[in-house]
Amino acid sequence: MDEKNIPADFKTLMKEQKTGLLVQSEREYREEQYHVMEKQIENRKGLFDSFYGDLLSQEQLNDYYSIIDEKYRSRAKEQTLYPDAVMAKMDKVRDAIQELRNLGVNEDSLLELLRPQRTLSRLYITSDYRIFLPEYNNVEVQLRPLPRAVFLLFLRHPEGIILKEMGDYFKELLEIYKCIKGSAFHEKKDRKSIVRICDPLDNSIHEKISRIHEALRHVLDETIAMKYYITGGRSEARQILVPQTLVCWNAQV
C-alpha cells in the first residue's frame, strides 16, 4: 500500500505502537541491568559470609549487608529502569507537584494524588500451592519451592513472625514445603534447607524474602508489589499486610 493512501489516524496508531515497543524494550534492558546488580549484591554478601560469618553475630552481619546494599544500589539511579522519554514526563510531574506546594497544597493531599488507585487483588492459592492474582489479569507469581513455602507460611500468620523465632515454625514450614514438592521431596537434603531458613544465624531467610519481593516486582508495579511484601522492622514481627479477606485458599483458577 502506498504510504500516501494510509489514513492519518492509522499512521498515528502505528507510531504510538512503535514508540511503546521501543520504550518496553529499553525498560527490559534496564531491568536486566537491575537483575545483574542484584546478583552482584548476593555474591558480595556470600563472599563476606564466607570470611566473617563465623566471627560476627547475625545483627552485625545484617548491618554489613545493609552497607553492601547501600553501596551497590547508590550506583543505580532511578534511570536504571526508565528511559529518557519516561524520565522527562516524571520531571514534568515533579514540577507540577512543586507548583501545587507553592499554592499551599499540603503533603497529605499530594500523597493522595500519587497513591495508586488500583484496588488490591485477591491472592488465590490453588490446591497445588500455586499463587495467582485474579484481579491483575490472573497473573501467576512464579516462585521456586523454598521462597514459595516461606511466602505461604507468612500468609498463614497475619499476626506476623519474628525472624529470630523462625525455629518455632520449623514443622509447619517443612510440611508446606513437602506439599509443594510432592514426590520430588528429598528428606535429608530438603530438611536441611528448612533448617537453614529457621536458623537465626543463617542468612537464608533474608535471601528467600528477597526472592519473594523480586518475583512480585517482576509481575507488578513496585507501588502495588509492596502491598504483598513481607515487611517489618529488624526486631519486629514480619508480616504480609494484605487483608485476610483477600486470601483465598484452595482456589479454582
Backbone as CSV, one residue per row, in Angstrom:
resi,resn,N_x,N_y,N_z,CA_x,CA_y,CA_z,C_x,C_y,C_z
1,MET,0.847,-1.204,0.000,0.000,0.000,0.000,0.879,1.249,0.000
2,ASP,0.525,2.205,-0.869,1.254,3.466,-0.929,1.073,4.212,0.386
3,GLU,2.188,4.697,0.951,2.113,5.389,2.249,1.166,6.581,2.208
4,LYS,1.020,7.196,1.020,0.143,8.363,0.906,-1.318,7.989,1.145
5,ASN,-1.637,6.699,0.869,-3.018,6.264,0.997,-3.358,5.738,2.389
6,ILE,-2.365,5.683,3.309,-2.625,5.215,4.665,-3.340,6.318,5.448
7,PRO,-4.485,6.012,6.066,-5.226,7.024,6.836,-4.360,7.623,7.937
8,ALA,-4.568,8.909,8.184,-3.739,9.624,9.161,-3.851,9.010,10.548
9,ASP,-5.080,8.626,10.959,-5.245,8.076,12.301,-4.559,6.719,12.444
10,PHE,-4.491,5.962,11.321,-3.807,4.669,11.345,-2.290,4.878,11.497
11,LYS,-1.752,5.894,10.782,-0.326,6.193,10.895,0.020,6.619,12.325
12,THR,-0.891,7.387,12.929,-0.676,7.808,14.313,-0.631,6.600,15.243
13,LEU,-1.559,5.645,15.012,-1.598,4.440,15.823,-0.306,3.642,15.681
14,MET,0.181,3.499,14.429,1.414,2.753,14.202,2.590,3.426,14.904
15,LYS,2.623,4.755,14.863,3.704,5.495,15.508,3.680,5.279,17.020
16,GLU,2.468,5.304,17.606,2.334,5.105,19.046,2.759,3.693,19.447
17,GLN,2.369,2.707,18.624,2.743,1.336,18.922,4.258,1.152,18.840
18,LYS,4.874,1.763,17.824,6.325,1.676,17.667,7.033,2.299,18.867
19,THR,6.557,3.463,19.282,7.144,4.141,20.444,7.010,3.273,21.684
20,GLY,5.822,2.681,21.857,5.590,1.822,23.014,6.522,0.629,23.040
21,LEU,6.755,0.019,21.868,7.651,-1.130,21.791,9.087,-0.744,22.122
22,LEU,9.509,0.431,21.651,10.862,0.892,21.931,11.063,1.140,23.424
23,VAL,10.061,1.786,24.043,10.136,2.054,25.479,10.170,0.747,26.259
24,GLN,9.340,-0.223,25.817,9.294,-1.506,26.508,10.622,-2.252,26.391
25,SER,11.213,-2.250,25.201,12.476,-2.970,25.012,13.594,-2.328,25.829
26,GLU,13.589,-0.989,25.912,14.619,-0.319,26.711,14.411,-0.621,28.186
27,ARG,13.167,-0.665,28.617,12.884,-0.994,30.015,13.366,-2.410,30.338
28,GLU,13.117,-3.356,29.397,13.557,-4.729,29.615,15.075,-4.798,29.747
29,TYR,15.788,-4.002,28.917,17.248,-3.969,29.001,17.696,-3.431,30.363
30,ARG,17.042,-2.366,30.805,17.415,-1.760,32.074,17.059,-2.684,33.248
31,GLU,15.951,-3.416,33.099,15.600,-4.382,34.133,16.665,-5.475,34.229
32,GLU,17.211,-5.886,33.091,18.269,-6.886,33.087,19.491,-6.353,33.835
33,GLN,19.818,-5.059,33.635,20.922,-4.451,34.380,20.652,-4.485,35.886
34,TYR,19.383,-4.249,36.236,18.986,-4.258,37.643,19.198,-5.648,38.245
35,HIS,18.827,-6.703,37.504,18.991,-8.072,37.993,20.471,-8.420,38.131
36,VAL,21.313,-7.889,37.238,22.763,-8.095,37.350,23.258,-7.487,38.656
37,MET,22.761,-6.283,38.979,23.153,-5.637,40.222,22.722,-6.476,41.422
38,GLU,21.494,-7.032,41.378,21.010,-7.881,42.469,21.929,-9.085,42.660
39,LYS,22.386,-9.667,41.555,23.277,-10.824,41.624,24.622,-10.427,42.231
40,GLN,25.113,-9.239,41.876,26.372,-8.756,42.437,26.262,-8.592,43.954
41,ILE,25.131,-8.058,44.403,24.913,-7.885,45.842,24.904,-9.240,46.537
42,GLU,24.205,-10.201,45.937,24.129,-11.540,46.518,25.507,-12.182,46.609
43,ASN,26.303,-12.057,45.542,27.644,-12.644,45.543,28.543,-11.989,46.581
44,ARG,28.422,-10.659,46.705,29.247,-9.935,47.662,28.898,-10.340,49.094
45,LYS,27.607,-10.515,49.361,27.192,-10.949,50.698,27.709,-12.359,50.983
46,GLY,27.639,-13.225,49.963,28.130,-14.590,50.140,29.618,-14.616,50.439
47,LEU,30.373,-13.760,49.738,31.814,-13.677,49.961,32.102,-13.173,51.368
48,PHE,31.356,-12.161,51.791,31.528,-11.613,53.140,31.208,-12.683,54.178
49,ASP,30.146,-13.454,53.924,29.738,-14.528,54.819,30.846,-15.570,54.997
50,SER,31.476,-15.927,53.875,32.486,-16.979,53.922,33.703,-16.564,54.749
51,PHE,33.990,-15.250,54.797,35.153,-14.759,55.559,34.809,-14.467,57.014
52,TYR,33.618,-13.878,57.247,33.312,-13.357,58.582,32.080,-13.980,59.234
53,GLY,31.415,-14.918,58.518,30.171,-15.477,59.033,30.292,-16.118,60.408
54,ASP,31.429,-16.733,60.689,31.605,-17.410,61.971,32.114,-16.478,63.074
55,LEU,32.470,-15.252,62.713,33.080,-14.338,63.686,32.117,-13.278,64.206
56,LEU,31.039,-13.034,63.453,30.126,-11.946,63.803,28.748,-12.476,64.155
57,SER,28.013,-11.698,64.952,26.624,-12.047,65.261,25.759,-11.760,64.037
58,GLN,24.546,-12.317,64.036,23.649,-12.086,62.904,23.308,-10.600,62.764
59,GLU,23.175,-9.917,63.892,22.866,-8.483,63.857,24.009,-7.701,63.205
60,GLN,25.255,-8.061,63.560,26.415,-7.403,62.941,26.476,-7.702,61.440
61,LEU,26.187,-8.965,61.095,26.179,-9.334,59.675,25.126,-8.530,58.911
62,ASN,23.941,-8.395,59.504,22.868,-7.648,58.838,23.256,-6.191,58.615
63,ASP,24.019,-5.620,59.591,24.486,-4.238,59.433,25.419,-4.135,58.224
64,TYR,26.306,-5.122,58.083,27.223,-5.113,56.931,26.468,-5.368,55.634
65,TYR,25.441,-6.232,55.698,24.634,-6.468,54.495,23.981,-5.161,54.036
66,SER,23.535,-4.354,55.000,22.905,-3.073,54.668,23.902,-2.144,53.987
67,ILE,25.155,-2.157,54.467,26.204,-1.323,53.858,26.450,-1.769,52.414
68,ILE,26.502,-3.098,52.202,26.708,-3.626,50.854,25.560,-3.214,49.940
69,ASP,24.317,-3.350,50.444,23.141,-2.949,49.664,23.229,-1.484,49.258
70,GLU,23.535,-0.641,50.253,23.582,0.803,50.003,24.664,1.147,48.986
71,LYS,25.814,0.473,49.087,26.933,0.753,48.188,26.551,0.467,46.746
72,TYR,25.942,-0.704,46.502,25.623,-1.088,45.130,24.407,-0.330,44.595
73,ARG,23.406,-0.141,45.454,22.185,0.500,44.968,22.376,2.000,44.735
74,SER,23.384,2.592,45.411,23.640,4.017,45.190,24.128,4.269,43.763
75,ARG,24.661,3.210,43.134,25.110,3.353,41.749,23.940,3.308,40.782
76,ALA,22.830,2.743,41.243,21.674,2.574,40.358,20.681,3.707,40.602
77,LYS,20.754,4.732,39.820,19.824,5.848,39.938,18.462,5.407,39.426
78,GLU,17.454,6.246,39.597,16.115,5.852,39.165,16.049,5.655,37.654
79,GLN,17.037,6.200,36.906,17.058,5.985,35.463,17.322,4.526,35.107
80,THR,17.751,3.709,36.091,18.072,2.314,35.801,16.925,1.616,35.086
81,LEU,15.706,1.876,35.510,14.565,1.165,34.946,13.779,1.968,33.920
82,TYR,14.078,3.258,33.772,13.237,4.087,32.920,14.045,4.823,31.848
83,PRO,13.589,4.786,30.601,14.263,5.514,29.518,14.054,7.012,29.638
84,ASP,14.784,7.773,28.823,14.762,9.237,28.912,13.364,9.813,28.693
85,ALA,12.599,9.211,27.764,11.259,9.732,27.478,10.371,9.668,28.711
86,VAL,10.494,8.582,29.476,9.693,8.438,30.689,10.202,9.389,31.769
87,MET,11.532,9.515,31.876,12.096,10.417,32.880,11.678,11.861,32.642
88,ALA,11.549,12.257,31.359,11.120,13.622,31.037,9.705,13.870,31.563
89,LYS,8.835,12.886,31.422,7.472,13.021,31.941,7.478,13.083,33.466
90,MET,8.376,12.293,34.097,8.468,12.313,35.553,8.932,13.687,36.044
91,ASP,9.840,14.307,35.295,10.299,15.659,35.653,9.144,16.658,35.602
92,LYS,8.266,16.509,34.607,7.106,17.397,34.495,6.171,17.225,35.694
93,VAL,6.010,15.971,36.128,5.163,15.705,37.288,5.763,16.348,38.532
94,ARG,7.091,16.245,38.681,7.758,16.869,39.831,7.534,18.381,39.836
95,ASP,7.658,18.996,38.650,7.445,20.443,38.553,6.014,20.802,38.944
96,ALA,5.057,19.974,38.484,3.650,20.234,38.799,3.400,20.107,40.302
97,ILE,4.043,19.122,40.927,3.884,18.939,42.374,4.449,20.125,43.131
98,GLN,5.606,20.628,42.666,6.199,21.789,43.329,5.301,23.012,43.191
99,GLU,4.670,23.176,42.046,3.731,24.290,41.845,2.563,24.192,42.819
100,LEU,2.058,22.967,43.027,0.955,22.771,43.971,1.400,23.101,45.392
101,ARG,2.635,22.727,45.745,3.160,23.076,47.069,3.199,24.595,47.234
102,ASN,3.676,25.272,46.177,3.764,26.736,46.238,2.395,27.389,46.400
103,LEU,1.367,26.684,45.931,-0.009,27.198,46.046,-0.640,26.848,47.387
104,GLY,0.122,26.135,48.226,-0.353,25.844,49.573,-0.990,24.488,49.765
105,VAL,-0.914,23.619,48.753,-1.482,22.274,48.896,-0.610,21.475,49.871
106,ASN,-1.235,20.850,50.876,-0.447,20.148,51.901,0.021,18.779,51.405
107,GLU,0.964,18.195,52.163,1.593,16.941,51.743,0.617,15.771,51.711
108,ASP,-0.327,15.751,52.652,-1.296,14.651,52.665,-2.122,14.637,51.379
109,SER,-2.507,15.827,50.919,-3.287,15.920,49.682,-2.450,15.497,48.481
110,LEU,-1.163,15.868,48.495,-0.276,15.475,47.397,-0.080,13.960,47.377
111,LEU,0.090,13.373,48.561,0.260,11.921,48.628,-0.984,11.197,48.128
112,GLU,-2.141,11.765,48.409,-3.385,11.158,47.945,-3.458,11.157,46.424
113,LEU,-2.918,12.226,45.811,-2.886,12.292,44.352,-1.988,11.214,43.751
114,LEU,-0.892,10.921,44.456,0.093,9.973,43.933,-0.216,8.528,44.292
115,ARG,-1.085,8.337,45.271,-1.365,6.977,45.718,-2.072,6.193,44.616
116,PRO,-1.608,4.970,44.325,-2.257,4.171,43.278,-3.734,3.965,43.569
117,GLN,-4.540,4.106,42.539,-5.975,3.985,42.702,-6.472,2.549,42.503
118,ARG,-5.576,1.672,42.022,-5.983,0.293,41.806,-6.258,-0.389,43.139
119,THR,-7.346,-1.111,43.194,-7.644,-1.875,44.398,-6.750,-3.110,44.435
120,LEU,-6.508,-3.603,45.630,-5.677,-4.796,45.763,-6.396,-6.012,45.197
121,SER,-5.620,-6.857,44.550,-6.183,-8.103,44.042,-6.250,-9.133,45.155
122,ARG,-7.184,-10.057,45.009,-7.191,-11.211,45.888,-5.958,-12.078,45.583
123,LEU,-5.573,-12.859,46.576,-4.494,-13.838,46.408,-5.136,-15.215,46.350
124,TYR,-5.032,-15.860,45.203,-5.566,-17.207,45.058,-4.444,-18.221,45.270
125,ILE,-4.606,-19.097,46.242,-3.659,-20.185,46.471,-4.365,-21.469,46.051
126,THR,-3.863,-22.113,45.016,-4.514,-23.312,44.499,-4.187,-24.534,45.369
127,SER,-4.870,-25.640,45.080,-4.649,-26.859,45.857,-3.229,-27.401,45.690
128,ASP,-2.562,-27.052,44.577,-1.163,-27.459,44.394,-0.199,-26.321,44.727
129,TYR,-0.692,-25.341,45.491,0.129,-24.283,46.087,0.744,-23.316,45.064
130,ARG,0.069,-23.088,43.970,0.461,-22.018,43.052,-0.247,-20.747,43.491
131,ILE,0.338,-19.601,43.115,-0.145,-18.307,43.610,-0.579,-17.431,42.432
132,PHE,-1.829,-16.976,42.451,-2.374,-16.155,41.375,-2.993,-14.875,41.924
133,LEU,-3.019,-13.846,41.076,-3.653,-12.567,41.400,-4.765,-12.350,40.381
134,PRO,-5.987,-12.780,40.672,-7.064,-12.776,39.672,-7.429,-11.392,39.145
135,GLU,-7.375,-10.366,39.987,-7.744,-9.026,39.524,-6.648,-8.361,38.695
136,TYR,-5.468,-8.934,38.642,-4.379,-8.419,37.814,-4.134,-9.382,36.653
137,ASN,-5.177,-9.564,35.852,-5.118,-10.458,34.675,-4.761,-11.891,35.052
138,ASN,-5.118,-12.262,36.281,-4.884,-13.631,36.767,-3.411,-14.035,36.635
139,VAL,-2.514,-13.067,36.818,-1.085,-13.344,36.690,-0.633,-14.278,37.812
140,GLU,0.307,-15.153,37.496,0.848,-16.068,38.496,2.163,-15.508,39.041
141,VAL,2.317,-15.549,40.360,3.574,-15.160,40.995,4.479,-16.391,40.979
142,GLN,5.479,-16.355,40.124,6.347,-17.510,39.927,7.436,-17.531,40.999
143,LEU,7.388,-18.540,41.846,8.383,-18.684,42.923,8.875,-20.128,42.976
144,ARG,10.149,-20.282,43.242,10.687,-21.621,43.455,10.152,-22.164,44.782
145,PRO,10.201,-23.479,44.981,9.544,-24.083,46.144,9.902,-23.482,47.505
146,LEU,11.196,-23.199,47.759,11.568,-22.691,49.083,10.985,-21.311,49.383
147,PRO,11.223,-20.288,48.526,10.609,-18.988,48.813,9.083,-19.045,48.789
148,ARG,8.510,-19.933,47.960,7.051,-20.060,47.933,6.553,-20.589,49.282
149,ALA,7.263,-21.562,49.842,6.878,-22.096,51.152,6.942,-21.008,52.222
150,VAL,7.992,-20.175,52.166,8.124,-19.070,53.128,6.963,-18.089,52.969
151,PHE,6.638,-17.735,51.726,5.544,-16.794,51.475,4.221,-17.334,52.028
152,LEU,3.949,-18.615,51.796,2.696,-19.209,52.257,2.666,-19.312,53.780
153,LEU,3.827,-19.558,54.389,3.880,-19.586,55.855,3.467,-18.235,56.428
154,PHE,4.012,-17.155,55.868,3.666,-15.819,56.368,2.209,-15.478,56.080
155,LEU,1.670,-15.975,54.970,0.250,-15.763,54.691,-0.618,-16.430,55.755
156,ARG,-0.149,-17.558,56.242,-0.905,-18.291,57.275,-0.870,-17.583,58.626
157,HIS,0.081,-16.660,58.788,0.257,-15.991,60.082,0.185,-14.473,59.904
158,PRO,-1.013,-13.945,59.727,-1.161,-12.497,59.521,-0.699,-11.673,60.718
159,GLU,-0.601,-12.321,61.892,-0.120,-11.601,63.077,1.366,-11.299,62.983
160,GLY,2.056,-11.990,62.065,3.474,-11.754,61.852,4.363,-12.785,62.538
161,ILE,5.598,-12.870,62.071,6.585,-13.803,62.613,7.890,-13.051,62.846
162,ILE,8.437,-13.168,64.038,9.755,-12.593,64.320,10.801,-13.537,63.740
163,LEU,11.693,-13.035,62.912,12.619,-13.897,62.182,13.501,-14.729,63.109
164,LYS,13.874,-14.167,64.255,14.703,-14.920,65.184,13.952,-16.094,65.797
165,GLU,12.616,-16.102,65.633,11.795,-17.181,66.189,11.295,-18.132,65.103
166,MET,11.951,-18.109,63.936,11.530,-18.978,62.845,11.584,-20.457,63.238
167,GLY,12.449,-20.795,64.174,12.551,-22.181,64.621,11.238,-22.721,65.167
168,ASP,10.395,-21.824,65.714,9.097,-22.242,66.248,8.158,-22.709,65.134
169,TYR,8.490,-22.364,63.902,7.616,-22.690,62.771,8.243,-23.755,61.859
170,PHE,9.274,-24.427,62.389,10.006,-25.402,61.573,9.078,-26.484,61.015
171,LYS,8.294,-27.130,61.868,7.435,-28.231,61.426,6.410,-27.763,60.403
172,GLU,5.834,-26.605,60.645,4.810,-26.085,59.729,5.417,-25.741,58.378
173,LEU,6.581,-25.091,58.394,7.249,-24.736,57.145,7.660,-25.992,56.385
174,LEU,8.167,-26.983,57.110,8.575,-28.239,56.476,7.381,-28.924,55.815
175,GLU,6.242,-28.908,56.489,5.045,-29.542,55.938,4.572,-28.833,54.664
176,ILE,4.618,-27.501,54.674,4.243,-26.737,53.481,5.181,-27.086,52.335
177,TYR,6.469,-27.149,52.643,7.473,-27.450,51.615,7.261,-28.848,51.036
178,LYS,6.933,-29.816,51.900,6.652,-31.179,51.433,5.467,-31.184,50.474
179,CYS,4.428,-30.425,50.812,3.233,-30.379,49.959,3.549,-29.758,48.604
180,ILE,4.391,-28.743,48.589,4.754,-28.078,47.331,5.564,-29.007,46.439
181,LYS,6.532,-29.694,47.014,7.430,-30.533,46.224,6.838,-31.898,45.894
182,GLY,5.924,-32.383,46.729,5.298,-33.671,46.457,6.314,-34.803,46.415
183,SER,6.233,-35.614,45.372,7.112,-36.780,45.246,8.578,-36.390,45.044
184,ALA,8.837,-35.128,44.702,10.222,-34.675,44.488,10.921,-34.318,45.799
185,PHE,10.169,-34.375,46.912,10.760,-34.026,48.208,11.831,-35.038,48.594
186,HIS,13.008,-34.513,48.971,14.137,-35.350,49.395,14.354,-35.094,50.893
187,GLU,14.074,-36.105,51.701,14.029,-35.943,53.149,15.280,-35.279,53.715
188,LYS,16.459,-35.798,53.407,17.687,-35.288,54.013,18.051,-33.910,53.470
189,LYS,18.079,-33.781,52.154,18.502,-32.527,51.516,17.517,-31.399,51.795
190,ASP,16.232,-31.661,51.609,15.235,-30.597,51.751,15.008,-30.215,53.207
191,ARG,15.116,-31.164,54.102,15.010,-30.842,55.529,16.153,-29.903,55.940
192,LYS,17.330,-30.137,55.393,18.480,-29.274,55.690,18.220,-27.836,55.231
193,SER,17.543,-27.685,54.083,17.219,-26.340,53.590,16.280,-25.611,54.544
194,ILE,15.322,-26.334,55.117,14.391,-25.732,56.076,15.114,-25.383,57.374
195,VAL,16.046,-26.242,57.777,16.852,-25.953,58.972,17.591,-24.636,58.797
196,ARG,18.167,-24.418,57.626,18.901,-23.176,57.363,17.980,-21.963,57.455
197,ILE,16.773,-22.080,56.889,15.835,-20.964,56.917,15.473,-20.608,58.354
198,CYS,15.352,-21.605,59.199,14.931,-21.382,60.586,16.090,-21.048,61.530
199,ASP,17.309,-21.095,61.025,18.490,-20.792,61.832,18.699,-19.278,61.889
200,PRO,18.592,-18.664,63.078,18.740,-17.206,63.187,20.137,-16.704,62.825
201,LEU,21.121,-17.609,62.776,22.482,-17.205,62.421,22.766,-17.384,60.931
202,ASP,21.784,-17.868,60.198,21.934,-18.089,58.759,21.173,-16.990,58.016
203,ASN,21.691,-16.587,56.879,21.057,-15.517,56.111,19.993,-16.033,55.141
204,SER,19.701,-17.328,55.193,18.806,-17.941,54.209,17.427,-17.295,54.182
205,ILE,16.851,-16.984,55.340,15.504,-16.404,55.371,15.477,-15.047,54.675
206,HIS,16.542,-14.257,54.844,16.614,-12.953,54.177,16.717,-13.127,52.664
207,GLU,17.459,-14.142,52.234,17.570,-14.416,50.797,16.219,-14.805,50.215
208,LYS,15.456,-15.629,50.946,14.151,-16.070,50.438,13.173,-14.906,50.369
209,ILE,13.207,-14.035,51.358,12.324,-12.861,51.336,12.684,-11.959,50.162
210,SER,13.977,-11.813,49.893,14.423,-11.023,48.746,13.908,-11.625,47.441
211,ARG,13.943,-12.965,47.333,13.446,-13.632,46.127,11.945,-13.400,45.954
212,ILE,11.216,-13.412,47.060,9.766,-13.176,47.014,9.475,-11.779,46.485
213,HIS,10.181,-10.790,47.020,9.956,-9.407,46.599,10.317,-9.219,45.122
214,GLU,11.388,-9.868,44.707,11.814,-9.776,43.313,10.753,-10.379,42.384
215,ALA,10.182,-11.519,42.783,9.157,-12.167,41.967,7.905,-11.303,41.865
216,LEU,7.552,-10.621,42.948,6.386,-9.734,42.934,6.626,-8.532,42.024
217,ARG,7.845,-7.974,42.094,8.166,-6.832,41.230,8.185,-7.230,39.762
218,HIS,8.446,-8.499,39.499,8.511,-8.968,38.114,7.139,-8.928,37.445
219,VAL,6.062,-9.083,38.226,4.718,-9.131,37.631,3.860,-7.924,37.994
220,LEU,4.339,-7.089,38.928,3.553,-5.941,39.376,4.411,-4.689,39.432
221,ASP,3.768,-3.546,39.259,4.448,-2.283,39.522,4.846,-2.266,40.996
222,GLU,6.005,-1.681,41.304,6.532,-1.774,42.669,5.590,-1.172,43.703
223,THR,4.861,-0.108,43.336,3.948,0.503,44.309,2.837,-0.465,44.705
224,ILE,2.472,-1.372,43.794,1.472,-2.396,44.109,2.150,-3.602,44.745
225,ALA,3.303,-3.994,44.204,4.014,-5.170,44.715,4.306,-5.033,46.211
226,MET,4.615,-3.815,46.656,4.957,-3.581,48.059,3.841,-3.998,49.011
227,LYS,2.597,-3.966,48.524,1.461,-4.339,49.374,1.502,-5.821,49.734
228,TYR,2.239,-6.595,48.935,2.300,-8.040,49.152,3.645,-8.475,49.742
229,TYR,4.496,-7.505,50.057,5.811,-7.806,50.622,5.688,-8.375,52.044
230,ILE,6.750,-9.057,52.461,6.909,-9.438,53.870,7.675,-8.292,54.527
231,THR,7.007,-7.503,55.344,7.600,-6.267,55.857,7.643,-6.256,57.381
232,GLY,8.500,-5.358,57.900,8.617,-5.197,59.337,10.014,-4.752,59.707
233,GLY,10.165,-4.152,60.870,11.459,-3.694,61.345,12.367,-4.853,61.712
234,ARG,13.627,-4.535,61.968,14.644,-5.563,62.214,14.278,-6.484,63.363
235,SER,13.803,-5.941,64.467,13.476,-6.769,65.636,11.972,-6.966,65.799
236,GLU,11.194,-6.507,64.811,9.737,-6.621,64.876,9.263,-7.854,64.116
237,ALA,8.007,-8.202,64.352,7.402,-9.303,63.601,7.258,-8.881,62.143
238,ARG,7.657,-9.764,61.238,7.487,-9.512,59.808,6.127,-10.071,59.395
239,GLN,5.432,-9.353,58.512,4.106,-9.811,58.115,3.752,-9.332,56.713
240,ILE,2.795,-10.009,56.114,2.219,-9.590,54.838,0.933,-8.842,55.169
241,LEU,0.844,-7.590,54.735,-0.234,-6.723,55.190,-1.520,-6.851,54.378
242,VAL,-1.554,-7.744,53.401,-2.785,-7.951,52.633,-3.883,-8.451,53.579
243,PRO,-5.063,-7.837,53.557,-6.153,-8.305,54.434,-6.465,-9.779,54.191
244,GLN,-6.733,-10.489,55.255,-7.030,-11.923,55.135,-8.283,-12.203,54.302
245,THR,-9.157,-11.223,54.206,-10.364,-11.397,53.386,-10.023,-11.532,51.903
246,LEU,-8.797,-11.130,51.524,-8.385,-11.232,50.123,-7.589,-12.510,49.843
247,VAL,-7.315,-13.303,50.874,-6.537,-14.537,50.703,-7.494,-15.714,50.563
248,CYS,-7.442,-16.380,49.417,-8.357,-17.492,49.131,-7.561,-18.782,48.961
249,TRP,-7.717,-19.704,49.916,-7.002,-20.977,49.877,-7.791,-22.006,49.078
250,ASN,-7.067,-22.943,48.458,-7.678,-23.996,47.638,-8.585,-23.413,46.562
251,ALA,-8.127,-22.328,45.974,-8.928,-21.626,44.962,-8.878,-22.362,43.630
252,GLN,-9.948,-22.201,42.856,-10.008,-22.729,41.495,-9.649,-21.603,40.533
253,VAL,-8.674,-21.836,39.671,-8.223,-20.797,38.739,-8.722,-21.129,37.336
